[in-house]
Amino acid sequence: MNVGRTCKHQLVSITPETGLTAAAQLMREKHIGYLVVIETGTQAARLVGVLTDRDIVISVVARGVDAKDLTVGDVMSREPVTVHEEQAIDEAVRTMRRMGVRRLPVVSSKGAVVGVLSLDDVIDTLAGEIGDLAGAMHSEQRIEGVLRP
């Protein structure tokens, strides 16, 4: 299984100039804890960072900083590690572990951000595969019982 088949393709993006409070409100509205930060210009949008709910808590709330005075660019994690959509899931999970992150932006062969892979996505995929394996074992037992009573 590869990353492109497992990741979520519905991206929620924001620019570095957006106010941090607006970013937090967007997270709440969309029920997400991760925003892809893109810089737009004359060329295609370019990934410049990511913003997590944890970034906001650690960098702003825990330090008693006034979020109204900050932008996404002030708090975001810059130059995030990405994973290619054709990459194997196990490689992506090793990258997550090495980097200490729960989510990775997924990029196409042209470098465009096409999704986000989260540990939740990986667990959902693995759970489905384990269910299929269990189903195969039960089918084998059932068929064996019919063929060899």
GUDOGU-599778 format. One record per atom (N, C-alpha, C, O): residue in one letter; residue number from 1; z, y, x; atom name. Coordinates in steps of 0.001 Angstrom, whole numbers, plus 500000, padded with zeros to 6 digits. Layout:
(rec A,NUM,(Z,Y,X),CA) ...
***
This chain:
(rec M,1,(500000,498824,500855),N) (rec M,1,(500000,500000,500000),CA) (rec M,1,(500000,501235,500897),C) (rec M,1,(500713,501298,501899),O) (rec N,2,(499183,502211,500512),N) (rec N,2,(499139,503433,501316),CA) (rec N,2,(499810,504598,500598),C) (rec N,2,(500104,504537,499404),O) (rec V,3,(500039,505640,501352),N) (rec V,3,(500749,506817,500871),CA) (rec V,3,(500028,507470,499685),C) (rec V,3,(500668,507868,498712),O) (rec G,4,(498707,507579,499767),N) (rec G,4,(497933,508237,498716),CA) (rec G,4,(498070,507583,497355),C) (rec G,4,(497977,508263,496332),O) (rec R,5,(498290,506280,497322),N) (rec R,5,(498438,505563,496045),CA) (rec R,5,(499864,505636,495524),C) (rec R,5,(500113,505350,494353),O) (rec T,6,(500797,506014,496382),N) (rec T,6,(502211,506007,496015),CA) (rec T,6,(502756,507396,495715),C) (rec T,6,(503654,507535,494886),O) (rec C,7,(502237,508415,496365),N) (rec C,7,(502795,509762,496249),CA) (rec C,7,(502497,510392,494890),C) (rec C,7,(501641,509930,494136),O) (rec K,8,(503233,511459,494609),N) (rec K,8,(502984,512276,493431),CA) (rec K,8,(501929,513314,493803),C) (rec K,8,(502045,513989,494825),O) (rec H,9,(500903,513434,492969),N) (rec H,9,(499814,514361,493260),CA) (rec H,9,(499972,515709,492554),C) (rec H,9,(499177,516620,492781),O) (rec Q,10,(500978,515842,491711),N) (rec Q,10,(501219,517110,491037),CA) (rec Q,10,(502074,517991,491957),C) (rec Q,10,(503297,517859,492010),O) (rec L,11,(501411,518877,492665),N) (rec L,11,(502103,519764,493588),CA) (rec L,11,(502604,521013,492889),C) (rec L,11,(501951,521558,491999),O) (rec V,12,(503762,521446,493306),N) (rec V,12,(504237,522756,492891),CA) (rec V,12,(504354,523550,494181),C) (rec V,12,(505137,523216,495070),O) (rec S,13,(503552,524615,494262),N) (rec S,13,(503526,525392,495502),CA) (rec S,13,(503948,526826,495245),C) (rec S,13,(504008,527304,494112),O) (rec I,14,(504236,527483,496347),N) (rec I,14,(504734,528846,496307),CA) (rec I,14,(504331,529509,497621),C) (rec I,14,(503981,528820,498579),O) (rec T,15,(504377,530824,497675),N) (rec T,15,(504037,531522,498916),CA) (rec T,15,(505310,531979,499631),C) (rec T,15,(506361,532103,499003),O) (rec P,16,(505222,532228,500932),N) (rec P,16,(506401,532669,501685),CA) (rec P,16,(506958,534005,501202),C) (rec P,16,(508145,534282,501375),O) (rec E,17,(506100,534839,500593),N) (rec E,17,(506534,536171,500147),CA) (rec E,17,(507304,536148,498829),C) (rec E,17,(507916,537149,498457),O) (rec T,18,(507283,535037,498129),N) (rec T,18,(507970,534929,496839),CA) (rec T,18,(509472,535073,497042),C) (rec T,18,(510026,534569,498020),O) (rec G,19,(510121,535755,496123),N) (rec G,19,(511569,535907,496185),CA) (rec G,19,(512265,534563,496059),C) (rec G,19,(511809,533690,495320),O) (rec L,20,(513353,534397,496768),N) (rec L,20,(514082,533127,496754),CA) (rec L,20,(514644,532807,495370),C) (rec L,20,(514655,531645,494963),O) (rec T,21,(515099,533800,494659),N) (rec T,21,(515614,533573,493305),CA) (rec T,21,(514505,533058,492398),C) (rec T,21,(514735,532156,491593),O) (rec A,22,(513305,533619,492518),N) (rec A,22,(512170,533137,491718),CA) (rec A,22,(511839,531691,492079),C) (rec A,22,(511488,530900,491204),O) (rec A,23,(511948,531343,493351),N) (rec A,23,(511693,529964,493786),CA) (rec A,23,(512718,529011,493174),C) (rec A,23,(512365,527929,492705),O) (rec A,24,(513977,529415,493181),N) (rec A,24,(515029,528580,492598),CA) (rec A,24,(514819,528418,491088),C) (rec A,24,(515036,527338,490538),O) (rec Q,25,(514400,529487,490433),N) (rec Q,25,(514114,529403,488998),CA) (rec Q,25,(512940,528471,488723),C) (rec Q,25,(512960,527728,487742),O) (rec L,26,(511927,528499,489570),N) (rec L,26,(510786,527597,489437),CA) (rec L,26,(511225,526137,489598),C) (rec L,26,(510781,525261,488856),O) (rec M,27,(512101,525888,490575),N) (rec M,27,(512629,524532,490757),CA) (rec M,27,(513361,524065,489504),C) (rec M,27,(513196,522927,489064),O) (rec R,28,(514156,524940,488943),N) (rec R,28,(514901,524585,487738),CA) (rec R,28,(513955,524325,486574),C) (rec R,28,(514112,523342,485850),O) (rec E,29,(512989,525191,486397),N) (rec E,29,(512019,525071,485301),CA) (rec E,29,(511216,523771,485389),C) (rec E,29,(510952,523127,484373),O) (rec K,30,(510830,523392,486613),N) (rec K,30,(509998,522201,486827),CA) (rec K,30,(510826,520936,487082),C) (rec K,30,(510272,519844,487208),O) (rec H,31,(512149,521086,487156),N) (rec H,31,(513052,519958,487412),CA) (rec H,31,(512720,519261,488726),C) (rec H,31,(512610,518037,488789),O) (rec I,32,(512564,520068,489773),N) (rec I,32,(512232,519545,491092),CA) (rec I,32,(513133,520190,492137),C) (rec I,32,(513750,521225,491884),O) (rec G,33,(513203,519582,493294),N) (rec G,33,(514017,520125,494375),CA) (rec G,33,(513219,520369,495634),C) (rec G,33,(513776,520454,496728),O) (rec Y,34,(511885,520485,495475),N) (rec Y,34,(511020,520584,496650),CA) (rec Y,34,(509781,521376,496295),C) (rec Y,34,(509073,521049,495343),O) (rec L,35,(509523,522420,497065),N) (rec L,35,(508322,523226,496880),CA) (rec L,35,(507502,523233,498156),C) (rec L,35,(508046,523344,499255),O) (rec V,36,(506205,523115,498008),N) (rec V,36,(505279,523225,499121),CA) (rec V,36,(504962,524707,499283),C) (rec V,36,(504578,525371,498320),O) (rec V,37,(505120,525221,500489),N) (rec V,37,(504891,526640,500741),CA) (rec V,37,(503522,526782,501403),C) (rec V,37,(503260,526228,502471),O) (rec I,38,(502667,527537,500734),N) (rec I,38,(501305,527723,501246),CA) (rec I,38,(501038,529202,501485),C) (rec I,38,(501594,530078,500823),O) (rec E,39,(500179,529439,502441),N) (rec E,39,(499733,530789,502739),CA) (rec E,39,(498281,530867,502282),C) (rec E,39,(497443,530062,502689),O) (rec T,40,(498005,531829,501447),N) (rec T,40,(496636,531972,500955),CA) (rec T,40,(495962,533107,501696),C) (rec T,40,(496618,534033,502174),O) (rec G,41,(494678,533028,501784),N) (rec G,41,(493923,534060,502475),CA) (rec G,41,(492458,533900,502142),C) (rec G,41,(492103,533385,501081),O) (rec T,42,(491616,534338,503042),N) (rec T,42,(490179,534239,502807),CA) (rec T,42,(489707,532798,502912),C) (rec T,42,(488699,532427,502310),O) (rec Q,43,(490432,531981,503676),N) (rec Q,43,(490088,530577,503797),CA) (rec Q,43,(490914,529769,502799),C) (rec Q,43,(491622,530339,501969),O) (rec A,44,(490824,528463,502880),N) (rec A,44,(491596,527592,501992),CA) (rec A,44,(493096,527784,502237),C) (rec A,44,(493514,528218,503310),O) (rec A,45,(493882,527456,501231),N) (rec A,45,(495328,527554,501356),CA) (rec A,45,(495802,526676,502511),C) (rec A,45,(495292,525575,502718),O) (rec R,46,(496781,527176,503259),N) (rec R,46,(497288,526465,504429),CA) (rec R,46,(498779,526204,504268),C) (rec R,46,(499538,527107,503915),O) (rec L,47,(499196,524975,504527),N) (rec L,47,(500599,524600,504466),CA) (rec L,47,(501351,525293,505601),C) (rec L,47,(501001,525139,506771),O) (rec V,48,(502390,526059,505244),N) (rec V,48,(503171,526749,506274),CA) (rec V,48,(504640,526340,506265),C) (rec V,48,(505395,526677,507177),O) (rec G,49,(505038,525607,505218),N) (rec G,49,(506429,525191,505153),CA) (rec G,49,(506743,524462,503875),C) (rec G,49,(505877,524231,503030),O) (rec V,50,(508010,524103,503753),N) (rec V,50,(508530,523506,502524),CA) (rec V,50,(509886,524143,502241),C) (rec V,50,(510583,524592,503151),O) (rec L,51,(510235,524171,500985),N) (rec L,51,(511526,524702,500576),CA) (rec L,51,(512198,523671,499692),C) (rec L,51,(511624,523228,498697),O) (rec T,52,(513412,523290,500054),N) (rec T,52,(514158,522321,499248),CA) (rec T,52,(515378,523001,498629),C) (rec T,52,(515831,524053,499080),O) (rec D,53,(515882,522366,497591),N) (rec D,53,(517115,522873,496994),CA) (rec D,53,(518244,522839,498023),C) (rec D,53,(519131,523692,498009),O) (rec R,54,(518206,521865,498899),N) (rec R,54,(519204,521764,499965),CA) (rec R,54,(519088,522934,500946),C) (rec R,54,(520105,523440,501420),O) (rec D,55,(517863,523368,501257),N) (rec D,55,(517676,524543,502118),CA) (rec D,55,(518402,525748,501518),C) (rec D,55,(519065,526506,502226),O) (rec I,56,(518266,525907,500213),N) (rec I,56,(518894,527054,499540),CA) (rec I,56,(520412,526946,499605),C) (rec I,56,(521098,527932,499875),O) (rec V,57,(520930,525760,499360),N) (rec V,57,(522386,525579,499382),CA) (rec V,57,(522949,525794,500782),C) (rec V,57,(523919,526532,500952),O) (rec I,58,(522356,525162,501777),N) (rec I,58,(522881,525231,503149),CA) (rec I,58,(522701,526612,503775),C) (rec I,58,(523612,527129,504421),O) (rec S,59,(521523,527207,503580),N) (rec S,59,(521220,528477,504251),CA) (rec S,59,(521694,529709,503499),C) (rec S,59,(521886,530766,504099),O) (rec V,60,(521882,529584,502199),N) (rec V,60,(522207,530766,501410),CA) (rec V,60,(523573,530639,500738),C) (rec V,60,(524490,531398,501050),O) (rec V,61,(523708,529707,499837),N) (rec V,61,(524938,529583,499040),CA) (rec V,61,(526151,529319,499929),C) (rec V,61,(527167,530003,499804),O) (rec A,62,(526058,528338,500822),N) (rec A,62,(527201,527971,501661),CA) (rec A,62,(527611,529088,502618),C) (rec A,62,(528750,529128,503083),O) (rec R,63,(526684,529988,502908),N) (rec R,63,(526992,531106,503813),CA) (rec R,63,(527336,532391,503077),C) (rec R,63,(527628,533412,503699),O) (rec G,64,(527300,532338,501757),N) (rec G,64,(527645,533521,500972),CA) (rec G,64,(526631,534640,501063),C) (rec G,64,(526976,535806,500872),O) (rec V,65,(525390,534305,501350),N) (rec V,65,(524332,535307,501461),CA) (rec V,65,(523787,535620,500066),C) (rec V,65,(523725,534741,499207),O) (rec D,66,(523399,536862,499849),N) (rec D,66,(522838,537264,498561),CA) (rec D,66,(521367,536845,498491),C) (rec D,66,(520522,537374,499213),O) (rec A,67,(521085,535900,497623),N) (rec A,67,(519726,535357,497497),CA) (rec A,67,(518725,536398,497016),C) (rec A,67,(517529,536262,497270),O) (rec K,68,(519189,537431,496328),N) (rec K,68,(518276,538452,495796),CA) (rec K,68,(517543,539215,496900),C) (rec K,68,(516477,539787,496672),O) (rec D,69,(518122,539216,498085),N) (rec D,69,(517532,539954,499196),CA) (rec D,69,(516616,539098,500068),C) (rec D,69,(516087,539584,501067),O) (rec L,70,(516423,537840,499706),N) (rec L,70,(515665,536915,500553),CA) (rec L,70,(514355,536471,499919),C) (rec L,70,(514194,536490,498699),O) (rec T,71,(513431,536071,500775),N) (rec T,71,(512177,535480,500308),CA) (rec T,71,(512166,534002,500707),C) (rec T,71,(513012,533541,501474),O) (rec V,72,(511202,533287,500174),N) (rec V,72,(511026,531879,500533),CA) (rec V,72,(510839,531754,502041),C) (rec V,72,(511398,530849,502660),O) (rec G,73,(510057,532654,502638),N) (rec G,73,(509805,532624,504072),CA) (rec G,73,(511058,532758,504921),C) (rec G,73,(511083,532294,506061),O) (rec D,74,(512099,533385,504384),N) (rec D,74,(513350,533539,505119),CA) (rec D,74,(514120,532233,505236),C) (rec D,74,(514910,532058,506164),O) (rec V,75,(513897,531323,504307),N) (rec V,75,(514738,530129,504196),CA) (rec V,75,(513976,528820,504409),C) (rec V,75,(514575,527813,504786),O) (rec M,76,(512692,528825,504178),N) (rec M,76,(511904,527583,504208),CA) (rec M,76,(511966,526897,505567),C) (rec M,76,(512263,527515,506589),O) (rec S,77,(511676,525603,505541),N) (rec S,77,(511514,524835,506774),CA) (rec S,77,(510062,525009,507196),C) (rec S,77,(509140,524675,506451),O) (rec R,78,(509875,525528,508383),N) (rec R,78,(508523,525829,508866),CA) (rec R,78,(507885,524614,509543),C) (rec R,78,(508574,523733,510059),O) (rec E,79,(506558,524595,509526),N) (rec E,79,(505774,523542,510157),CA) (rec E,79,(506300,522144,509828),C) (rec E,79,(506697,521403,510727),O) (rec P,80,(506303,521787,508561),N) (rec P,80,(506841,520473,508183),CA) (rec P,80,(505961,519335,508710),C) (rec P,80,(504749,519476,508869),O) (rec V,81,(506600,518235,508965),N) (rec V,81,(505874,517029,509343),CA) (rec V,81,(505142,516547,508102),C) (rec V,81,(505704,516541,507007),O) (rec T,82,(503901,516146,508271),N) (rec T,82,(503108,515651,507143),CA) (rec T,82,(502759,514189,507373),C) (rec T,82,(502942,513648,508463),O) (rec V,83,(502257,513573,506327),N) (rec V,83,(501789,512200,506392),CA) (rec V,83,(500394,512173,505785),C) (rec V,83,(500117,512875,504813),O) (rec H,84,(499526,511366,506359),N) (rec H,84,(498144,511270,505882),CA) (rec H,84,(498079,510332,504681),C) (rec H,84,(498791,509329,504642),O) (rec E,85,(497241,510643,503710),N) (rec E,85,(497163,509861,502480),CA) (rec E,85,(496733,508410,502711),C) (rec E,85,(497021,507550,501878),O) (rec E,86,(496058,508121,503811),N) (rec E,86,(495628,506746,504110),CA) (rec E,86,(496662,505979,504931),C) (rec E,86,(496482,504794,505210),O) (rec Q,87,(497722,506640,505309),N) (rec Q,87,(498758,506019,506139),CA) (rec Q,87,(499537,504984,505338),C) (rec Q,87,(499711,505128,504128),O) (rec A,88,(500001,503949,506013),N) (rec A,88,(500795,502899,505370),CA) (rec A,88,(502179,503439,505008),C) (rec A,88,(502734,504283,505710),O) (rec I,89,(502719,502938,503908),N) (rec I,89,(504042,503365,503431),CA) (rec I,89,(505115,503153,504493),C) (rec I,89,(505954,504029,504706),O) (rec D,90,(505098,502008,505157),N) (rec D,90,(506153,501737,506134),CA) (rec D,90,(506143,502757,507278),C) (rec D,90,(507201,503115,507795),O) (rec E,91,(504977,503216,507669),N) (rec E,91,(504896,504254,508704),CA) (rec E,91,(505503,505556,508196),C) (rec E,91,(506230,506234,508922),O) (rec A,92,(505202,505900,506952),N) (rec A,92,(505739,507130,506366),CA) (rec A,92,(507260,507069,506270),C) (rec A,92,(507943,508057,506541),O) (rec V,93,(507787,505915,505885),N) (rec V,93,(509238,505756,505773),CA) (rec V,93,(509889,505881,507155),C) (rec V,93,(510955,506483,507283),O) (rec R,94,(509264,505324,508173),N) (rec R,94,(509798,505476,509533),CA) (rec R,94,(509808,506952,509948),C) (rec R,94,(510740,507408,510610),O) (rec T,95,(508777,507687,509559),N) (rec T,95,(508729,509126,509856),CA) (rec T,95,(509856,509847,509127),C) (rec T,95,(510534,510691,509713),O) (rec M,96,(510060,509523,507855),N) (rec M,96,(511154,510140,507097),CA) (rec M,96,(512495,509885,507773),C) (rec M,96,(513319,510788,507915),O) (rec R,97,(512693,508654,508181),N) (rec R,97,(513961,508291,508824),CA) (rec R,97,(514137,509056,510132),C) (rec R,97,(515203,509616,510390),O) (rec R,98,(513095,509079,510954),N) (rec R,98,(513154,509756,512243),CA) (rec R,98,(513441,511256,512083),C) (rec R,98,(514194,511846,512857),O) (rec M,99,(512817,511856,511052),N) (rec M,99,(512960,513293,510836),CA) (rec M,99,(514164,513651,509959),C) (rec M,99,(514537,514821,509875),O) (rec G,100,(514771,512663,509312),N) (rec G,100,(515922,512920,508445),CA) (rec G,100,(515548,513662,507176),C) (rec G,100,(516277,514549,506732),O) (rec V,101,(514401,513297,506583),N) (rec V,101,(513954,513949,505349),CA) (rec V,101,(513696,512911,504261),C) (rec V,101,(513450,511740,504547),O) (rec R,102,(513756,513360,503013),N) (rec R,102,(513520,512487,501860),CA) (rec R,102,(512123,512638,501283),C) (rec R,102,(511692,511834,500456),O) (rec R,103,(511410,513686,501729),N) (rec R,103,(510073,513955,501188),CA) (rec R,103,(509160,514418,502311),C) (rec R,103,(509599,515032,503283),O) (rec L,104,(507869,514106,502153),N) (rec L,104,(506860,514553,503118),CA) (rec L,104,(505626,515039,502376),C) (rec L,104,(505179,514389,501431),O) (rec P,105,(505070,516170,502789),N) (rec P,105,(503780,516569,502228),CA) (rec P,105,(502711,515563,502650),C) (rec P,105,(502720,515071,503778),O) (rec V,106,(501801,515268,501740),N) (rec V,106,(500717,514327,502008),CA) (rec V,106,(499438,515128,502163),C) (rec V,106,(499114,515966,501320),O) (rec V,107,(498707,514867,503249),N) (rec V,107,(497478,515603,503517),CA) (rec V,107,(496264,514677,503516),C) (rec V,107,(496363,513486,503812),O) (rec S,108,(495122,515260,503176),N) (rec S,108,(493856,514534,503186),CA) (rec S,108,(493280,514522,504593),C) (rec S,108,(493850,515111,505511),O) (rec S,109,(492155,513854,504755),N) (rec S,109,(491487,513822,506060),CA) (rec S,109,(491028,515217,506491),C) (rec S,109,(490822,515460,507680),O) (rec K,110,(490867,516129,505534),N) (rec K,110,(490466,517509,505847),CA) (rec K,110,(491664,518427,506061),C) (rec K,110,(491498,519616,506331),O) (rec G,111,(492880,517872,505938),N) (rec G,111,(494083,518657,506168),CA) (rec G,111,(494637,519361,504946),C) (rec G,111,(495634,520078,505047),O) (rec A,112,(494010,519172,503791),N) (rec A,112,(494503,519804,502564),CA) (rec A,112,(495701,519027,502022),C) (rec A,112,(495718,517797,502060),O) (rec V,113,(496689,519741,501524),N) (rec V,113,(497851,519088,500921),CA) (rec V,113,(497424,518521,499569),C) (rec V,113,(496936,519249,498704),O) (rec V,114,(497612,517215,499398),N) (rec V,114,(497167,516547,498172),CA) (rec V,114,(498314,515928,497381),C) (rec V,114,(498103,515407,496286),O) (rec G,115,(499520,515981,497927),N) (rec G,115,(500645,515398,497220),CA) (rec G,115,(501913,515488,498030),C) (rec G,115,(501953,516078,499109),O) (rec V,116,(502956,514882,497475),N) (rec V,116,(504253,514791,498145),CA) (rec V,116,(504750,513365,497974),C) (rec V,116,(504760,512827,496867),O) (rec L,117,(505161,512760,499078),N) (rec L,117,(505740,511426,499043),CA) (rec L,117,(507248,511563,499148),C) (rec L,117,(507755,512202,500070),O) (rec S,118,(507960,510967,498210),N) (rec S,118,(509422,510996,498248),CA) (rec S,118,(509955,509574,498379),C) (rec S,118,(509259,508602,498083),O) (rec L,119,(511192,509474,498823),N) (rec L,119,(511821,508156,498879),CA) (rec L,119,(511876,507533,497490),C) (rec L,119,(511770,506314,497357),O) (rec D,120,(512040,508353,496454),N) (rec D,120,(512038,507833,495078),CA) (rec D,120,(510712,507153,494760),C) (rec D,120,(510693,506102,494120),O) (rec D,121,(509595,507751,495206),N) (rec D,121,(508273,507143,494986),CA) (rec D,121,(508190,505783,495665),C) (rec D,121,(507679,504820,495094),O) (rec V,122,(508700,505719,496890),N) (rec V,122,(508664,504466,497645),CA) (rec V,122,(509504,503403,496949),C) (rec V,122,(509074,502258,496810),O) (rec I,123,(510701,503782,496512),N) (rec I,123,(511583,502832,495827),CA) (rec I,123,(510939,502344,494532),C) (rec I,123,(510994,501151,494231),O) (rec D,124,(510332,503245,493764),N) (rec D,124,(509643,502836,492531),CA) (rec D,124,(508546,501824,492826),C) (rec D,124,(508408,500829,492115),O) (rec T,125,(507770,502073,493867),N) (rec T,125,(506676,501166,494244),CA) (rec T,125,(507230,499809,494672),C) (rec T,125,(506731,498767,494247),O) (rec L,126,(508260,499827,495513),N) (rec L,126,(508848,498571,495972),CA) (rec L,126,(509477,497798,494819),C) (rec L,126,(509374,496572,494766),O) (rec A,127,(510125,498502,493898),N) (rec A,127,(510727,497837,492741),CA) (rec A,127,(509662,497138,491908),C) (rec A,127,(509876,496024,491431),O) (rec G,128,(508517,497787,491731),N) (rec G,128,(507417,497168,490993),CA) (rec G,128,(506900,495923,491694),C) (rec G,128,(506616,494912,491051),O) (rec E,129,(506777,495997,493020),N) (rec E,129,(506305,494845,493784),CA) (rec E,129,(507312,493699,493745),C) (rec E,129,(506918,492536,493659),O) (rec I,130,(508601,494010,493806),N) (rec I,130,(509629,492979,493717),CA) (rec I,130,(509602,492339,492325),C) (rec I,130,(509770,491127,492190),O) (rec G,131,(509391,493159,491295),N) (rec G,131,(509256,492619,489938),CA) (rec G,131,(508076,491672,489822),C) (rec G,131,(508168,490633,489168),O) (rec D,132,(506965,492030,490457),N) (rec D,132,(505786,491151,490455),CA) (rec D,132,(506094,489834,491159),C) (rec D,132,(505680,488772,490696),O) (rec L,133,(506812,489897,492269),N) (rec L,133,(507182,488678,492990),CA) (rec L,133,(508087,487792,492132),C) (rec L,133,(507898,486577,492067),O) (rec A,134,(509055,488401,491487),N) (rec A,134,(509952,487631,490614),CA) (rec A,134,(509161,487001,489470),C) (rec A,134,(509399,485849,489106),O) (rec G,135,(508224,487757,488907),N) (rec G,135,(507383,487225,487830),CA) (rec G,135,(506559,486043,488294),C) (rec G,135,(506393,485072,487556),O) (rec A,136,(506036,486115,489520),N) (rec A,136,(505259,484995,490066),CA) (rec A,136,(506132,483758,490220),C) (rec A,136,(505686,482646,489936),O) (rec M,137,(507362,483937,490664),N) (rec M,137,(508272,482796,490821),CA) (rec M,137,(508593,482167,489469),C) (rec M,137,(508621,480942,489346),O) (rec H,138,(508834,482992,488461),N) (rec H,138,(509140,482475,487123),CA) (rec H,138,(507929,481767,486527),C) (rec H,138,(508071,480729,485882),O) (rec S,139,(506752,482318,486739),N) (rec S,139,(505530,481674,486238),CA) (rec S,139,(505332,480319,486900),C) (rec S,139,(504968,479346,486241),O) (rec E,140,(505570,480261,488184),N) (rec E,140,(505432,478999,488910),CA) (rec E,140,(506371,477951,488329),C) (rec E,140,(505973,476807,488111),O) (rec Q,141,(507618,478342,488077),N) (rec Q,141,(508596,477405,487520),CA) (rec Q,141,(508195,476957,486117),C) (rec Q,141,(508325,475780,485779),O) (rec R,142,(507710,477885,485306),N) (rec R,142,(507296,477570,483942),CA) (rec R,142,(506109,476615,483953),C) (rec R,142,(506096,475617,483232),O) (rec I,143,(505114,476930,484779),N) (rec I,143,(503907,476094,484844),CA) (rec I,143,(504259,474707,485377),C) (rec I,143,(503766,473696,484877),O) (rec E,144,(505110,474672,486387),N) (rec E,144,(505528,473386,486941),CA) (rec E,144,(506245,472544,485895),C) (rec E,144,(506074,471326,485848),O) (rec G,145,(507052,473199,485052),N) (rec G,145,(507777,472476,483994),CA) (rec G,145,(506830,471890,482958),C) (rec G,145,(507104,470828,482399),O) (rec V,146,(505715,472573,482695),N) (rec V,146,(504734,472098,481725),CA) (rec V,146,(503890,470959,482320),C) (rec V,146,(503619,469962,481651),O) (rec L,147,(503485,471119,483568),N) (rec L,147,(502611,470148,484221),CA) (rec L,147,(503356,468887,484671),C) (rec L,147,(502792,467793,484703),O) (rec R,148,(504629,469066,485014),N) (rec R,148,(505424,467934,485538),CA) (rec R,148,(506755,467864,484814),C) (rec R,148,(507790,468208,485383),O) (rec P,149,(506738,467420,483557),N) (rec P,149,(507994,467372,482780),CA) (rec P,149,(509010,466375,483286),C) (rec P,149,(510093,466252,482713),O) 
***
